[in-house]
Amino acid sequence: MKIVIADDEPLARERLRSLLADEAGAEVVAEAGDGHAALRACAEHDPDLVLLDIAMPGIDGMETARHLSAFDPQPAVVFCTAYDQHALSAFEAAAVDYLVKPVRPERLAAALERVRTFAAGRERTQPPGGGRKRTHLCARLRGNLRLIPIDDVRYLQAEEKYVVVHHARGEDLIEESLKSLEDEFGDRFVRIHRNCLVARHELVELKRDPDGHVHAILRHGDKPLEVSRRSVAQLRDTIRRL
């Protein structure tokens, strides 16, 4: 079992590593001190399990788990934290188990057994994320990983099996559906076409060309974006209320 340990406290990582040394078949392939580093480690090593602290700088453990739920193959997540009040949120984030620090050897062993069951194909019925929205999108292609702040996203455009994220630093591809992104971020983005969502704060105006086609002008866009007929009325109303 390949394992990534993610915790911002070196002593906590050392304790877990020491306990895992006594577990047959357990191999620590990487350690990380924050959520971003944990995602990079998982993209590189494809672990079976991530032992994940919740309170970490930057991207916390809960959001890290939501990003991990989109990985293929998807690693099991076991939260390790000093605070038991996060237990409900942890299981809403589809964690396999929840360990309270200091982690006891017998509890860690039980968690590893749960992970083996998960890896064998146990059904997981709870949707990832518990309804909480992410603060970043995760582009993970060909072994590379980039976290894109939602605040920097200008528009999202479906392209074959990917979605192109147009953001302040360029473009990236993500392996998510436009519909799932609309469901999660509908308060931030508005649909202008069956293949495009635009950040509300980017909308400036609508223009009709000589052929009667309507296009959206974006605050930072390098080109107008086509608006479907069915979206025009809603989009005009959105722009009036901005």
N, C-alpha and C positions, 0 to 999 in steps of 0.2 A: 504494500500500500504506500503510494507516494504522498507525502504530506508537506504542505506549506504552513509555517507558523507565522502569524501576523499579529504583532503586539508592539506597542511603542515603548514598552519597558524591557530592557535587555535581561533583567533578572527573571522576568516572567517567561521570556523565550527560553532562557537557559533551563528553567525548571521543567518546562514542557519537553524540551529536547532530552533532558536527563530521564524523565519518566518514559518517554518513547523508546529509549535505548533498551528498556527491559521488555518491550512488546515485540513478539516475534512477527516478522514480516513488515514492520513499520520502518519507513525510510524517510527521513527529513531531507527534502530536495532543495529547500530554500527557506529563508527567513526574511521578514519584511517589518519595517517599523511604522508603516502607515498604509492607508487603503490603496493609494496609487501604486506604491511599490508592490503590494500584494497582488494587484491585478496584473502587473507586469510579470511577476514571478509565475503566476498561473498561466499566462499566455505563453510563457517560455517552457514550462515544465509539464503542463497538463496533469496536475495532481489529482489523486482520488479524493483527497480531503484537505480542507483548509481549516485550521484551528485559528479562529478569528476573534480578536478583541473587539469590543464595541466602541469604547471611548478612545478614539485615535485622532491625531491632528489631521486637518484637511478633510478628506473623504472618510467618514466614520465607518464602523463595521457594518451597520445596517445598510448603508448605500452600497458598500462593497459587495455585500451579499446579493443585492438586487442586480448588480452588474454581472455577478458570477452566474446568476440564473439564466443568462443569455448565452453563456459559453457552451460550446459543443466540442468535446464532451463536457458535461456539467459536473463540477466537483461537488461532493457533499460538503456542507458547512456545519461546523460545531462551534458555537460561540463560547468564548472563555472570558469571563468578566468578573469584576469585584462586586458588581451590583445586581442583586437578584430581581430588582424591579423591572428589568428589561426582558424578563422571560417571555411574557406574552408577545411582545413585539418581535422577539427572536423567532418564535414559532410561526408568527404571521409572515415572517420573511422566509419561511420554508426551511428553517434550520433542522438538521437531523437530531441535534441534542444541544444542551445548554449547560455549561459547567461554571460553577462559581469558584473563584480563586480564594484561597490556594487550592488548586486542583488535587484531589485525592487520587492515588493510583487506581483504586477499584472503580471510581467513577470514570476515569479516562478509559480503562479497559472496557467498561460497559458501553461507552460512547463509540469506541472503535468497533465493537460488535454490531452496534446499530448501523454504522457506516457500511459494514460488510453486507448487511441486509439490504441497505439502500442500493449498493452497487450491484447486488444480484437482481435488481429490477423491481423493488417494492414500489407500488403506486404512491404518488404524492398528490394529494387532492387539494392542498391549499395553494392558491396562486401566489407567485413570488411578489414580495413587496408590500403586502398588507395594505394596498391602496395608497401608499405614500409615494409622492412624486420624486424622481431623481433630480439632482442638481446638475448632473453631467450626462452626456451621452458617451458611449464607449465604442470607438472604432477599433475593431480587431480583425485585421486581414493579413494573411501571409506572415504570421508571427509577430507583426508590429501592433502596438497598442497606443491609442491616443485618447485622452479624456477631454471632451469638448464641453465647456460650461454652457448650460442652457441659455444663459444671458447673452452669450456671444452668437447664438444661432440666428441667422437672418431668414432662411427658408429651407424647407425640406422637400425634396423632389424624388418621386419614385422612378427608378430606372431598372427595368428587368427585375431581378430578385433582390436588388439592393435599394437603399434609400441614400441619396446624395445629400449630405449635410453641408449647406453653404453657411459659412461662419466668418467671424472677423479675421481669422488667420488663413482662410483658404477653403478647401473642400476636402471632405472625407466620406468614405462609404461605410455604412453600418448595415448589419444584417438584421433589420427589424422591419416590420410592416408599417406603412403609413397609417393604417387604421389603428394599430396599437399605440402609435405615437400620438394620434389625435385623441384617443381615449384618455391617455395619461396627461397630456399637456393642452387639452382643449381650451383652458382659460388663457393660454399664452399664444396659441397659434390659431389661425382661421383658415379654413379650406377655401381655396380659390379655384381649384380644378380637381378632377378625380386623382391627379397625380402630384398635387402640390399643396403644401401647407406653408403659410407665411406668418412670421412673427407680427403680432398686432402693432407693436411699436415701430415696425419698419414701413408700414403702409403710409403713403403720402397722398396719392390721388389715383383715380381711374381715368383712363383716356380711351376714347373710341377712335379706331383708325378709319380710313376712307371705305374699307370693306365692311365696316360695321362690327368688327371684332373689338372686344374690350380688353385692355391690358392694365395691370397694376404697376404703378411706379413706386419703387422702394427707396427709402432714405439712403441706403448704401448699395443699391443694386446697380450693376453695370449694364443691365438690359431690362426692358419691361417684361412682365410675366403674363402669359395668356390667362384670362379669366373665363371660365365656362359660363354659358347663359344662365344656368340654374343658380350660379353663385353670385351673380351681379347684384341683385337686390339686397341680399344679406350683407354683401361686402360694402355697398354704399352706406348702409345703416351703421356698419362697424366703423367706417371712416368718420362719419358724422359725430360719433360718440367718443372719438379719440381726443 
